[in-house]
Amino acid sequence: MKFKGIVHRLCMISATACLGAMVIQAQMPPGGGQQPGAGQQVPQQPAMPGTQNPGVIPGPGATSQDFGEKAFVSKGLEGDESEIAIGDLAQQKSQSNDVKQLAQKLVNDRTQMNQKWFMPLAHQLGVSIPNGPSKKDKKTTEKMQALSGNDFDTQYLTMMIKDHRKDLKEFQDEAKAAQDPNVKQVAQQGASVISQHLQLVEQVAKNHNVPVEGSSKQSSSM
């Protein structure tokens, strides 16, 4: 009787163990729940579109040339915003008709350059669109707001001469160095427009006895 009781208990224990093993096996994921071994990859959730490298269009590995062209476009966008902001201020504060007319032309042309040339390039290259002028240019505009009359005109014309000469050189350099045909074309056309602007600025500056050093004709040669 004792022997039969022991056998009965062993059978009950064995049946319970088997049932538990079956439950555990049923709860395990396919593959037995083992950790991936060497050479195996852990499945990952696919990334949502637009979450990788925001503001940059996916493509081949970026080169220094790519970064240079993107920097040119980004700087061009900021330059347009800056000249538009200071030009709007000149139309409000200047008391000279020729300065107002000059400022209006610069604003109109730079607005066209921004919308028709640089914005499409920015989308093509994945360059982020600035919200406005740079912090440095904003501070300059704030300082200009404190001026009036001849003081304003002199400061504005002096600034435009300096900025246009600087911009002209940068556009000319990019026209030579750019590999992207669209960037090269914008740089070439932009250099031509800026060269014309510089000549206009220098002429108005001379009319207001603002010192004009150098020659825009020499600066515009490529």
C-alpha positions in Angstrom: 0.0 0.0 0.0 2.8 2.4 0.9 4.6 1.5 -2.4 1.4 2.2 -4.5 1.0 5.5 -2.6 4.5 6.6 -3.5 4.0 5.7 -7.2 0.8 7.6 -7.3 2.4 10.8 -5.9 5.3 10.5 -8.3 2.9 10.3 -11.2 1.0 13.3 -10.0 4.3 15.4 -9.7 5.4 14.3 -13.1 2.1 15.3 -14.7 2.2 18.7 -13.0 5.8 19.3 -14.2 4.8 18.4 -17.8 1.8 20.7 -17.7 3.9 23.6 -16.5 6.5 23.0 -19.2 3.7 23.1 -21.8 2.4 26.4 -20.5 5.8 28.0 -20.5 6.6 26.8 -24.0 3.2 28.2 -25.3 4.1 31.6 -23.8 7.6 31.9 -25.3 8.0 33.8 -28.7 9.1 32.0 -31.8 12.7 31.0 -31.7 12.6 30.0 -28.1 13.3 33.5 -26.7 17.0 33.0 -27.1 19.3 36.1 -27.4 20.5 36.7 -31.0 23.9 35.2 -31.5 26.8 36.4 -33.5 25.9 37.6 -37.0 22.2 38.0 -36.1 20.5 41.3 -36.2 17.9 42.5 -33.7 14.7 43.6 -35.6 14.0 47.3 -35.2 10.9 49.4 -35.8 11.2 51.3 -39.0 11.9 55.1 -38.5 9.2 57.5 -39.3 9.7 59.6 -42.5 11.4 62.9 -41.8 12.8 62.0 -38.4 16.3 61.3 -39.6 18.5 64.3 -40.2 15.7 66.9 -40.2 16.2 69.6 -42.8 18.6 67.5 -44.9 17.6 65.6 -48.0 18.9 62.0 -47.9 21.6 61.2 -50.4 25.1 60.0 -50.9 27.7 60.8 -48.3 28.2 64.6 -48.0 31.5 66.1 -49.1 33.3 69.3 -48.3 32.1 70.6 -51.6 28.5 69.9 -50.6 28.9 71.7 -47.3 30.5 74.7 -49.1 27.6 75.0 -51.5 25.0 74.6 -48.7 26.8 77.3 -46.7 26.7 79.6 -49.7 22.9 79.1 -50.1 22.3 79.5 -46.3 24.4 82.7 -46.2 22.6 84.0 -49.4 19.2 83.5 -47.7 20.4 85.4 -44.6 21.9 88.2 -46.7 18.7 88.7 -48.6 16.7 88.9 -45.3 19.2 91.4 -43.9 19.2 93.7 -47.0 15.4 93.6 -47.2 15.1 94.6 -43.5 17.6 97.4 -43.7 16.1 98.6 -47.0 12.6 98.7 -45.6 14.0 100.9 -42.7 15.8 103.2 -45.2 12.5 103.8 -47.1 11.0 104.8 -43.8 13.7 107.0 -42.2 15.6 108.5 -45.1 14.7 112.0 -46.1 16.4 111.8 -49.6 14.4 110.6 -52.6 17.4 109.0 -54.3 18.2 107.0 -51.2 14.6 105.8 -50.8 14.5 104.8 -54.5 17.8 103.0 -54.2 16.6 101.1 -51.1 13.3 100.2 -52.8 15.1 98.7 -55.8 17.5 96.7 -53.6 14.6 95.4 -51.6 12.7 94.4 -54.7 15.6 92.7 -56.4 16.8 90.8 -53.3 13.2 89.6 -52.7 13.1 88.2 -56.2 16.5 86.6 -55.7 15.4 85.1 -52.4 12.1 83.7 -53.8 13.1 82.6 -57.3 16.7 81.5 -56.8 17.7 80.7 -53.2 14.5 79.2 -51.9 14.4 76.5 -54.6 18.1 75.9 -54.1 17.5 75.5 -50.4 14.8 72.9 -50.9 17.0 71.1 -53.5 20.0 70.9 -51.1 18.1 70.4 -47.9 19.1 73.7 -46.4 17.0 75.1 -43.6 15.2 78.4 -44.3 16.2 81.1 -41.8 13.4 82.9 -39.9 15.0 86.3 -40.7 18.3 88.1 -40.5 21.1 86.9 -38.3 21.5 88.2 -34.8 24.4 90.3 -35.9 22.4 91.9 -38.7 19.4 92.5 -36.3 21.6 94.4 -33.9 22.9 96.5 -36.8 19.3 97.3 -37.9 18.5 98.3 -34.3 21.4 100.7 -34.2 20.3 102.2 -37.5 16.9 102.9 -36.1 18.4 105.5 -33.7 19.8 107.5 -36.7 18.0 110.0 -38.8 18.6 112.5 -41.7 22.1 112.7 -43.2 23.5 110.5 -40.5 21.2 107.7 -41.5 21.9 108.1 -45.2 25.6 108.2 -44.7 25.6 105.1 -42.5 23.2 103.2 -44.8 25.2 104.0 -48.0 28.5 103.2 -46.3 27.1 99.8 -45.1 25.7 99.0 -48.6 29.0 99.7 -50.3 30.9 97.4 -47.8 28.2 94.6 -47.9 27.9 94.6 -51.7 31.7 94.4 -52.3 31.9 91.6 -49.9 28.9 89.8 -51.4 30.2 90.3 -54.9 33.5 88.6 -54.1 31.7 85.6 -52.4 29.3 85.2 -55.4 32.2 85.3 -57.9 34.2 82.8 -55.9 31.3 80.4 -55.6 30.6 80.8 -59.4 34.1 79.4 -60.0 34.1 76.7 -57.3 30.6 75.3 -57.4 30.1 71.8 -58.9 26.3 71.8 -58.7 25.1 73.5 -62.0 22.2 75.2 -60.3 24.4 76.7 -57.6 26.9 77.8 -60.2 24.1 79.5 -62.2 22.7 81.3 -59.2 26.2 82.5 -58.2 26.9 83.8 -61.7 23.6 85.6 -62.1 23.7 86.8 -58.5 27.2 88.3 -59.1 25.8 90.2 -62.1 22.9 91.6 -60.1 25.1 92.6 -57.1 27.6 94.2 -59.4 24.9 96.4 -60.9 23.6 97.2 -57.3 27.1 98.2 -56.3 27.5 100.7 -59.1 24.1 102.2 -58.2 25.0 102.5 -54.5 28.4 104.1 -55.3 26.7 106.7 -57.6 24.2 107.6 -54.9 27.0 107.7 -52.3 28.9 110.2 -54.4 25.9 112.4 -54.7 25.8 112.5 -50.9 29.5 113.0 -50.5 30.0 109.6 -48.9 33.6 108.4 -49.5 33.7 105.6 -52.1 37.1 103.9 -52.2 38.1 101.6 -55.1 36.1 100.9 -58.2 33.0 98.7 -58.7 34.1 98.0 -62.3 37.3 96.4 -61.0 35.4 94.5 -58.4 32.9 93.2 -60.9 35.5 91.6 -63.2 35.6 87.8 -62.9 
